[in-house]
């Protein structure tokens, strides 16, 4: 089931086309990353699906139905950090957020949210005493009021130090394990690679590709091999069936195959039959960075 379906969404600001007919589905239970550099249309897209902006063309469905106030109650969002009061503690800040949003039961909901974002022990501390990571966790907590099925987060680790980034990444994965579908925009390749199950890549308003992370990022199998005699190894593998190309990197040989066709056992047996004992044999994933640059021609 798709929690969100986008159909040909387009948006312009004067002569600038922020989105150019974007369409994709967000599967239920996924961590869906919307990836692209600044200016690619990520925030505009999130603003449209949250009814902050209106699309010029196209439409979108939440849970297979048109957007409505009832649907929005099932969606928590963080487009920018809420203006929490620095002199109030977490409980009172969330009470104010609740009084504005009217989502969920105030007392029980706040305690549950603080447990989810690992701030219950600091619930009576002033906001001003929180680290950057804790402040962002409280902001995500505000989005969780009312136990929404879906969380929409815009650049959730932006401006955080490495510790804060790690905290938010783990929180997102934990919330997903507890049943929340997460939709998050990011320009950080590493963040999407480590957290997301699915991804859509935008470039200047165009959707380049979308799908499961493994499917989007891997269009080839890369097998690393090494032996005592690298020249003999290279000569032996040059005629191996199905090889697209061979390349040397870091004193190892990389064999490139079409996606899903590399068989490590067969490669090992082939080399052994030729009198070569492999000292290194590894199937690699192409990193998101390399694949992203390929897809965007950047």
C-alpha positions in Angstrom: 0.0 0.0 0.0 1.2 3.6 -0.8 0.7 6.2 1.9 1.4 8.9 -0.6 0.9 9.1 -4.4 2.2 12.0 -6.4 0.8 12.5 -9.9 2.6 15.0 -12.2 3.1 17.7 -9.6 4.3 21.0 -11.1 5.1 24.3 -9.5 6.6 27.5 -10.8 7.7 30.8 -9.2 7.4 33.2 -12.1 9.8 31.9 -14.8 11.5 29.5 -12.4 10.1 25.9 -12.6 10.6 24.5 -9.1 8.9 21.2 -10.0 8.4 19.7 -13.5 5.7 17.0 -13.4 7.0 14.9 -10.5 5.3 11.5 -9.9 6.2 8.7 -7.4 4.7 6.5 -4.7 5.8 6.3 -1.0 5.3 2.7 0.3 3.8 2.2 3.7 6.4 1.4 6.4 9.3 2.9 4.4 11.9 5.6 5.2 11.6 7.6 2.0 14.3 10.0 1.2 13.8 12.9 -1.2 17.3 13.7 -2.3 18.8 16.6 -4.2 21.0 19.6 -3.9 19.7 23.0 -2.8 17.3 24.4 -5.3 16.2 21.0 -6.6 12.6 21.4 -5.4 12.6 19.3 -2.2 11.1 21.9 0.2 8.6 23.0 -2.4 7.4 19.4 -2.8 7.1 18.9 0.9 5.2 22.2 1.2 2.7 21.0 -1.5 2.0 17.6 0.1 1.4 19.4 3.5 -1.0 21.9 1.9 1.3 24.8 2.7 1.6 25.5 -1.1 -0.7 24.7 -3.9 0.6 22.9 -7.0 0.1 24.6 -10.4 -0.6 21.2 -12.0 -1.1 17.6 -10.9 -2.4 16.1 -7.7 -1.5 13.9 -4.7 -3.3 11.4 -2.6 -2.7 10.5 1.1 -3.8 6.9 1.9 -5.4 6.7 -1.6 -7.7 9.7 -0.8 -7.5 13.4 -1.6 -5.9 15.6 1.1 -8.2 16.8 3.8 -8.1 18.1 7.4 -8.9 14.5 8.6 -6.0 13.1 6.5 -3.6 15.8 7.9 -4.2 14.6 11.4 -2.5 11.4 10.4 0.6 13.3 9.3 3.2 14.9 11.6 5.5 17.4 10.0 8.7 19.3 10.6 9.4 21.8 7.9 11.4 24.2 10.1 12.3 24.1 13.8 9.3 25.2 16.0 9.8 28.3 18.0 10.0 26.7 21.5 10.2 28.9 24.6 13.8 28.7 25.9 12.7 29.3 29.6 10.1 26.5 29.5 10.7 22.8 29.9 9.9 20.1 27.4 6.5 19.3 28.9 5.2 22.9 28.8 6.6 23.5 25.4 4.7 20.5 24.0 1.6 21.5 25.8 1.7 24.8 23.9 2.3 22.9 20.6 -0.7 20.6 21.5 -3.0 23.6 22.2 -2.2 24.9 18.7 -2.5 21.5 16.8 -5.3 19.9 18.9 -3.8 16.5 18.0 -4.1 13.6 20.5 -4.5 13.5 24.2 -2.4 16.2 25.9 -1.0 14.5 29.0 -0.7 10.9 27.9 0.4 12.0 24.4 3.2 14.2 25.7 4.6 11.5 28.0 4.5 8.9 25.2 6.2 11.3 22.8 9.0 12.2 25.3 9.7 8.5 25.7 9.8 8.0 21.9 12.4 10.7 21.4 14.4 9.7 24.5 13.8 13.0 26.4 11.5 11.7 29.2 14.4 11.9 31.8 15.0 15.5 30.8 11.3 16.5 30.5 11.5 19.1 33.3 14.7 20.7 32.1 14.5 24.1 30.4 14.8 24.1 26.6 17.8 26.4 26.9 19.8 23.6 28.6 19.3 21.2 25.7 22.0 20.3 23.2 21.3 20.9 19.5 20.5 17.2 19.0 18.1 17.3 22.0 16.4 20.4 20.6 15.8 18.7 17.3 14.5 15.5 19.0 12.0 17.7 20.8 11.0 19.2 17.5 10.4 15.8 16.1 8.5 15.0 19.3 6.2 17.9 18.6 5.5 16.4 15.1 4.7 13.1 16.9 1.9 14.5 19.0 -1.3 12.6 18.2 0.6 9.4 17.0 0.6 10.2 13.3 1.1 7.3 10.9 3.5 9.4 8.7 6.2 11.9 9.6 7.4 14.5 7.0 10.8 16.0 7.9 12.7 18.6 6.0 16.5 18.3 6.4 16.2 16.8 9.9 19.9 16.8 10.6 20.7 20.3 9.2 23.0 22.3 11.4 23.8 19.5 13.8 27.2 18.3 14.9 28.2 14.7 14.3 26.8 13.5 17.6 23.5 15.2 17.0 23.3 13.8 13.4 23.9 10.3 14.8 21.1 10.8 17.4 18.6 11.9 14.8 19.5 9.1 12.4 19.0 6.5 15.1 15.7 8.1 16.2 14.4 8.0 12.6 15.2 4.3 12.3 13.7 3.6 15.7 10.5 5.4 14.9 10.3 3.5 11.6 10.7 0.2 13.5 7.8 1.3 15.7 5.5 1.6 12.7 5.9 5.2 11.4 6.4 5.8 7.7 9.0 8.6 7.4 9.3 11.0 4.4 12.5 13.1 4.7 14.2 15.6 2.4 17.9 15.8 2.5 20.9 17.0 0.4 23.2 14.7 2.3 24.0 11.6 0.3 25.4 9.8 3.3 22.3 10.4 5.4 20.0 8.9 2.8 22.3 5.9 2.3 22.4 5.1 6.0 18.8 5.7 6.9 16.4 5.4 4.0 14.8 2.3 2.4 13.5 4.2 -0.6 14.7 7.3 -2.4 13.6 9.8 -5.1 16.3 11.9 -6.6 15.5 15.5 -7.8 17.6 17.8 -10.0 16.3 21.3 -10.8 12.7 20.2 -10.4 13.0 17.1 -12.5 12.6 13.6 -11.0 15.7 11.7 -12.1 14.7 8.3 -10.6 12.9 6.8 -7.6 12.5 3.4 -6.0 14.1 1.1 -3.4 17.5 2.4 -2.4 19.3 -0.8 -3.5 17.6 -0.8 -6.9 18.3 2.9 -7.5 21.9 2.9 -6.3 23.1 -0.4 -7.9 23.1 -0.7 -11.7 26.1 -3.0 -11.8 27.8 -5.6 -9.7 31.3 -4.8 -8.6 33.5 -7.7 -7.5 36.9 -7.0 -6.0 39.5 -9.7 -6.3 43.2 -10.0 -5.4 46.0 -12.6 -5.6 49.7 -12.9 -5.3 50.1 -12.6 -9.1 47.9 -9.7 -10.2 49.1 -9.8 -13.8 48.2 -13.5 -14.2 44.8 -12.8 -12.4 44.0 -10.0 -14.8 44.9 -12.0 -17.9 42.8 -14.9 -16.6 39.7 -12.8 -16.0 39.8 -10.8 -19.1 37.9 -13.5 -21.0 35.6 -14.5 -18.1 31.9 -14.7 -19.3 29.7 -11.7 -18.6 32.4 -9.2 -17.6 31.6 -5.6 -18.7 35.1 -4.3 -17.8 38.1 -4.8 -15.6 39.8 -2.0 -13.6 42.5 -1.8 -11.0 42.0 0.1 -7.8 44.0 0.1 -4.5 46.1 -2.9 -5.6 43.0 -4.9 -6.3 41.2 -5.8 -9.5 37.5 -4.8 -9.9 35.3 -6.9 -12.2 32.2 -5.1 -13.4 29.1 -7.3 -14.2 25.5 -6.4 -15.1 23.4 -6.1 -12.0 22.6 -9.4 -10.3 24.8 -11.6 -12.4 28.0 -11.8 -10.4 28.6 -15.2 -8.8 31.4 -15.3 -6.3 31.7 -19.0 -6.1 32.0 -19.4 -9.9 34.7 -16.7 -10.0 36.6 -18.4 -7.2 36.3 -21.8 -8.9 37.4 -20.4 -12.3 40.5 -18.9 -10.8 41.3 -22.0 -8.9 41.1 -24.1 -12.1 43.6 -21.8 -13.6 46.0 -22.3 -10.7 45.2 -19.0 -9.0 44.4 -18.8 -5.3 42.4 -15.7 -4.5 43.5 -13.7 -1.4 40.6 -11.3 -1.7 37.0 -11.8 -3.0 34.3 -9.3 -2.3 31.0 -8.2 -3.9 30.7 -4.4 -3.4 27.7 -2.0 -3.5 28.3 1.1 -5.6 28.2 4.0 -3.1 25.4 6.4 -3.3 27.7 9.3 -4.1 29.1 7.6 -7.2 25.6 6.6 -8.4 24.1 10.0 -7.6 26.7 11.8 -9.7 26.1 9.3 -12.5 22.3 9.9 -12.4 22.6 13.6 -12.3 25.5 13.9 -14.6 27.2 16.0 -12.0 
